[in-house]
Amino acid sequence: MPEDYETIESDVLVIGAGGAGLRAAVAVNDSGQKVIVVSKSLLGKAHTVMAEGGMAASLGNVDPKDNWTVHYGDIIEEGVYISSWKMAEILAKEAPSRVLELESYGALFDRTPDGRIMQRAFGAHTYRRLAHLGDRTGLEIIKTMEHQVIHRDIAFYDEMYITNLIKEGDRIVGAIGIKMNTGKIFLFKAKAFVIATGGSGRVYKITSNSWESTGDGIGMAYRAGVKLRDMEMIQFHPTGMVYPPGVRGLLVTEGVRGEGGILLNTKGERYMLRYSPEKKELDARDVVARANYREILEGRGTEHGGVYLDITHKGPDFIKHKLPAMYQQFMEFAGVDITKEKMEVAPTVHYMMGGIEVEPQTERSNVENLFAAGEVASGLHGANRLGGNSLSDILVFGKIAGENAAEFAKKSEFGKITPAKVKNEIQYINSFFREDGKNPYDLIDRLTSCMSENVGIVRDAEHLKKALEIISELKKEFSGVGTKGLIKYNHGLLGCLELSNMLVSCEAITTCALMREESRGAHTRSDFPKKDKNWIRNIITVLGEDGKMKFEVKPVDEMPGEYKNYVKPEVY
Ligand SMILES: Cc1cc2nc3c(=O)[nH]c(=O)nc-3n(C[C@H](O)[C@H](O)[C@H](O)COP(=O)(O)OP(=O)(O)OC[C@H]3O[C@@H](n4cnc5c(N)ncnc54)[C@H](O)[C@@H]3O)c2cc1C
């Protein structure tokens, strides 16, 4: 097992190569500082590549009345009044510039007949707002940003799994990585760090998220004393595939409903007319997801536990042009031709609104040289995220995080690293190699089942407490997990390391869900079905000095008077 390591220095280390990480790296490079990007998958493979429907920005190309104040109001209302108003303002103002910047970098978008960037409707957006390329917008963004990184000659280490951050005093001084395809250990020294590791959707059994989304950034940040916020807020997307079992949870983009798809139960009833007569299929994700859940629960679902999504009325040419990836996905995985047959769909875990708490203007965490951007960060989306706002989020706040990390690095020196801390981390990695180690994937299987069964779309105290007991048991069992063989390409080792991070997310999600005794946005409690004024608050999770998870409830930052005019008053 390795004892040695190679040290690599940069002014800023960016951990993660999704849209947020790549945009942050470009910003650091633009500032003249040296940046290194690391990623546990290959360049171009980050979860962002899976994004389908589009990127929200009030360009007003299709609906000229749209502007940043309307987008701002939509964010706050969809976030059910616990979003950071400042982040909402920044996002709403900056998103159009990020779309145009992508275009200037060479990204292609669908076009209006007069040649402007086309914008499509998405749930709970007042206007048609999503800039898109068919249903492959994430691929176009990743390709575009990847080209920027390559052309700028930014150093990139792929298949590099960061296990932990090294902290000295109040600052992060390094990060330990395993190059998975060689087994070599690296110490990345930097003056500032940006975490852009994406979400934790994989802590659930049924999810649309890629294999990478195991909440590694949440785990490493938490262990370094970084504050997390609103961890209970998990978005369930209304439409994931249900059949065949191997693809259960895989996303069916909201673009299908945006382009006119309708939801039907097995009685042939378009039930969204009952749940949301005005917005129907294009109401907020939590509303449509709960409607689908209820139809299935009350026996009007399909034999595979789904409802139907039908877009056949739009005709084959339209569908193949507007939704080519969906056409291919159903054809290849389910043998279903969506131009002729209905799709079977059910809610799937899709997005983490919670994550690292950051200062809105800088994306800095409570650790002064640690910044975070993208799905791993929190604040913008409050209790629920508007579709399309994540792609804007990762580029808007990725840029801001990169700029501020570079600014910090300019004024700083490298921190001193105690060699024993590096050695300890290497010993920790090596400790998983043991003959009698339990298979981490058995524990992951139990953990993800526990989360899907007990901390799902509708929650109650009994199930949440049960989940906490299971998580606590799995935490004890974690000390017995292990793997065999070589460190190179060792999947068992990856499982052990990811599991340690998944346990952090699960404990935080479940405890915060139990604490929030109300229903708000994506968080629905059957034992507290109403929204409660006293819960216009954020829940903060942090590692206590005794090594236990601590929680703090604090009021949401109050928005300035004039901003209240952009938002409908909250109704109880
Ligand atoms: C199927 C699907 C469709 C979607 N469609 C849309 C859409 O149309 N519009 C929209 O706005 N949003 C959409 N979303 C959400 C959006 O895609 C994501 O929230 C967003 O792409 C996250 O980007 P990110 O840069 O924060 O992280 P990611 O793209 O998840 O990238 C994370 C990076 O961190 C790396 N990483 C993770 N852990 C480690 C570690 N330990 N060490 C080193 N590297 C690590 C990964 O390898 C990866 O490079 C969709 C999501 C899904 C699942």
The ligand as an ORCA input file, in Angstrom:
! r2SCAN-3c Opt
* xyz 0 1
  C     -30.835     14.057    -15.603
  C     -30.708     15.463    -15.118
  C     -31.157     16.512    -15.884
  C     -31.019     17.828    -15.439
  N     -31.461     18.844    -16.224
  C     -31.298     20.119    -15.809
  C     -31.712     21.204    -16.632
  O     -32.215     21.013    -17.732
  N     -31.528     22.459    -16.171
  C     -30.967     22.717    -14.959
  O     -30.824     23.876    -14.604
  N     -30.550     21.706    -14.162
  C     -30.691     20.422    -14.560
  N     -30.260     19.401    -13.760
  C     -29.479     19.719    -12.562
  C     -28.048     20.095    -12.951
  O     -27.614     19.300    -14.028
  C     -27.045     19.898    -11.813
  O     -27.553     20.432    -10.630
  C     -25.742     20.620    -12.146
  O     -25.267     20.198    -13.397
  C     -24.687     20.398    -11.091
  O     -23.471     20.938    -11.562
  P     -22.214     21.069    -10.622
  O     -21.161     21.730    -11.427
  O     -22.601     21.671     -9.338
  O     -21.785     19.576    -10.301
  P     -21.595     18.282    -11.208
  O     -21.888     18.504    -12.627
  O     -22.314     17.217    -10.474
  O     -20.038     18.014    -11.122
  C     -19.431     17.571     -9.936
  C     -17.969     17.336    -10.215
  O     -17.322     17.026     -8.984
  C     -16.516     15.876     -9.147
  N     -16.373     15.221     -7.857
  C     -17.329     14.775     -7.022
  N     -16.774     14.231     -5.936
  C     -15.433     14.348     -6.080
  C     -14.314     13.956     -5.308
  N     -14.430     13.317     -4.143
  N     -13.066     14.217     -5.780
  C     -12.893     14.841     -6.973
  N     -13.923     15.228     -7.742
  C     -15.169     14.985     -7.299
  C     -17.235     15.052    -10.187
  O     -16.372     14.112    -10.797
  C     -17.680     16.163    -11.139
  O     -16.610     16.478    -11.983
  C     -30.427     18.081    -14.184
  C     -29.996     17.019    -13.402
  C     -30.147     15.715    -13.852
  C     -29.725     14.588    -12.983
*
